[in-house]
Amino acid sequence: MTQGTAKMTASAETPASGDNRDTGAHDAGARSAARLGAVQALYQMDVAGTALDDIVDEFVHHRFGQEIEGSVYARADEAHFEDVIRGVVREQRDIDQAVNGALAKGWTLARIDATLRAILRAGVYELRRCKNVPVKVVINEYVDVANAFFEGDEPGVVNAVLDRLGGTVRKAGGAGDAAAGSS
């Protein structure tokens, strides 16, 4: 498993122009930055044991839209970021069961890389709770996040697991994939 590094920099996610920073909470680039930040935050909580409220504060007040070590971190949809990480923590047991059921035979969530775990958890949370975001958008966004961190098969794993769960999660929840255009 080749794991790269990813930062929420303007070049990786959204332009750092002043115009983009003020476009509103629902702009697609801000949502993408929120997803990447959520994965990074979930990873940090998993590996370093950082508390939920501390990680929210760190990202919202000290990372999003800030320059750190020469990199400008993109503005993020802070409400979406917080919804995803708080939701994953709140529903982690159910999310983990769903992911374990969707992984290839012989694989468990505990057996995979911590970054991949964070990506899958965040993606499954969005599939389950963010009904206004089409399944295809959720899958594509988290495959993009996986591509920011990995050069191997991991993006394919993200695609397969989220695709496997996408249809069943939305059907079970009664919401469809009709909100095209939302991200």
Summary of the structure (lengths in Angstrom):
residues: 183
radius of gyration: 15.5
end to end distance: 29.3
largest distance: 48.4
contacts: 574
relative contact order: 0.15
helix: 63%
strand: 4%
